Amino acid sequence: MARCPDDEWLRRDRTNACWQLVYHALFFTHLYLQPHERAFVPWIGQHGGDDGTEGEPYSKAEVLDYWTFVSAMVDGAVDSLDLDSPESGFWWYPMSKLEHQIVNIRHVQHHGAQLADRVRAAADVGIRWVSAGRGPE
């Protein structure tokens, strides 16, 4: 994300600007780390629409703050999930909790690949797929 050129970050001639893809992936990661829909508390920095992707764009700094917030909760949230539950906790996902978490991981990978492709096309900047630590590249 840090390697994404500023003009690409805000580019609106696509269905979704880069900032929307990043925020969307973070929002749904945050949501789906909850045991169920009712347990979700939106991030304090959210500003716009149900999932935060409508309205004014998020700056890279704002998205990095959200990334830090979500990253800090991952281990504890995963440890507290009942992965043996036959229900995902979300009515729109009729599957087990474990399968839902796999879908959540695939969702992050999908948008990560979209962003990497856009940055490569816009600035010829490669993005490493695997990093030694957690956090934005």
C-alpha positions as CSV (number, residue, x, y, z in Angstrom):
1,M,0.0,0.0,0.0
2,A,2.8,2.4,0.8
3,R,4.2,1.8,-2.7
4,C,1.0,2.8,-4.4
5,P,1.4,6.1,-6.2
6,D,-0.8,8.8,-4.7
7,D,-2.6,9.4,-8.0
8,E,-3.3,5.7,-8.3
9,W,-4.6,5.6,-4.6
10,L,-7.3,8.1,-5.5
11,R,-7.9,7.1,-9.1
12,R,-11.7,7.1,-9.8
13,D,-11.9,5.8,-13.4
14,R,-12.3,2.3,-12.1
15,T,-15.2,0.6,-10.3
16,N,-13.2,1.1,-7.0
17,A,-10.2,3.2,-6.3
18,C,-7.3,1.6,-4.5
19,W,-8.2,3.2,-1.2
20,Q,-11.6,1.5,-1.5
21,L,-10.2,-1.9,-2.1
22,V,-7.8,-1.7,0.8
23,Y,-10.5,-0.3,3.2
24,H,-13.0,-2.8,2.0
25,A,-10.7,-5.7,2.7
26,L,-9.8,-4.4,6.1
27,F,-13.4,-3.7,7.0
28,F,-14.6,-7.2,6.2
29,T,-11.6,-8.8,7.8
30,H,-12.5,-6.9,11.0
31,L,-16.2,-7.8,10.7
32,Y,-15.6,-11.5,10.0
33,L,-13.1,-11.9,12.9
34,Q,-16.2,-11.4,15.2
35,P,-18.1,-14.4,16.5
36,H,-21.3,-13.0,14.9
37,E,-22.7,-9.9,13.2
38,R,-24.1,-8.4,16.4
39,A,-20.6,-8.4,18.1
40,F,-19.1,-6.0,15.5
41,V,-18.2,-2.5,16.6
42,P,-17.0,-0.3,13.7
43,W,-13.6,1.2,13.8
44,I,-13.5,4.6,15.4
45,G,-12.0,6.2,12.3
46,Q,-14.7,5.0,9.9
47,H,-16.3,7.9,8.0
48,G,-18.9,7.0,5.4
49,G,-21.4,4.3,4.4
50,D,-22.0,1.0,6.1
51,D,-18.7,-0.4,5.2
52,G,-16.8,2.9,5.0
53,T,-16.2,2.9,1.3
54,E,-18.6,5.6,0.4
55,G,-17.9,9.3,0.7
56,E,-14.6,11.0,1.2
57,P,-11.5,8.9,0.4
58,Y,-9.4,7.5,3.2
59,S,-5.8,8.7,3.2
60,K,-3.0,6.2,3.3
61,A,-2.3,7.2,6.9
62,E,-5.9,6.5,7.9
63,V,-5.9,3.1,6.3
64,L,-2.6,2.3,7.9
65,D,-4.2,3.2,11.3
66,Y,-7.0,0.8,10.5
67,W,-4.5,-1.9,9.4
68,T,-2.7,-1.5,12.7
69,F,-6.0,-1.8,14.6
70,V,-7.1,-4.9,12.7
71,S,-3.7,-6.5,12.8
72,A,-3.5,-6.1,16.6
73,M,-6.8,-7.9,17.1
74,V,-6.2,-10.9,14.8
75,D,-4.5,-13.4,17.2
76,G,-6.9,-12.8,20.1
77,A,-10.0,-12.8,17.8
78,V,-9.0,-16.1,16.1
79,D,-8.1,-17.7,19.4
80,S,-11.6,-16.9,20.7
81,L,-13.6,-18.1,17.6
82,D,-15.4,-21.4,17.9
83,L,-14.0,-22.9,14.7
84,D,-16.0,-26.0,15.3
85,S,-19.3,-24.1,15.1
86,P,-21.5,-25.3,12.2
87,E,-22.7,-21.6,11.8
88,S,-20.5,-18.7,10.5
89,G,-22.3,-16.2,12.7
90,F,-23.4,-14.2,9.6
91,W,-26.8,-15.0,8.0
92,W,-25.5,-14.3,4.5
93,Y,-22.8,-17.0,4.9
94,P,-24.5,-20.3,5.4
95,M,-21.4,-22.3,6.2
96,S,-19.3,-23.4,9.2
97,K,-17.2,-20.9,11.1
98,L,-14.0,-22.6,9.9
99,E,-15.0,-22.5,6.3
100,H,-16.0,-18.9,6.7
101,Q,-12.6,-18.0,8.0
102,I,-11.0,-19.7,5.0
103,V,-13.3,-17.5,2.8
104,N,-12.2,-14.5,4.8
105,I,-8.5,-15.3,4.0
106,R,-9.3,-15.8,0.3
107,H,-11.1,-12.4,0.3
108,V,-7.9,-10.7,1.6
109,Q,-5.8,-12.6,-0.9
110,H,-8.1,-11.6,-3.8
111,H,-7.9,-7.9,-3.0
112,G,-4.2,-8.0,-2.2
113,A,-3.7,-9.4,-5.7
114,Q,-5.8,-6.7,-7.3
115,L,-3.8,-4.0,-5.5
116,A,-0.5,-5.6,-6.4
117,D,-1.5,-5.8,-10.1
118,R,-2.6,-2.1,-10.1
119,V,0.6,-0.9,-8.5
120,R,2.7,-3.0,-10.9
121,A,0.7,-1.5,-13.9
122,A,0.8,2.1,-12.6
123,A,4.3,2.3,-11.4
124,D,6.1,-0.9,-12.3
125,V,6.6,-1.6,-8.7
126,G,6.6,-5.2,-7.5
127,I,5.0,-6.2,-4.3
128,R,6.4,-9.1,-2.2
129,W,3.8,-11.8,-1.6
130,V,5.3,-13.1,1.7
131,S,6.8,-10.8,4.3
132,A,8.8,-11.7,7.4
133,G,6.4,-9.7,9.6
134,R,2.9,-8.5,9.6
135,G,2.0,-5.1,8.3
136,P,1.5,-3.1,5.2
137,E,4.1,-3.2,2.5
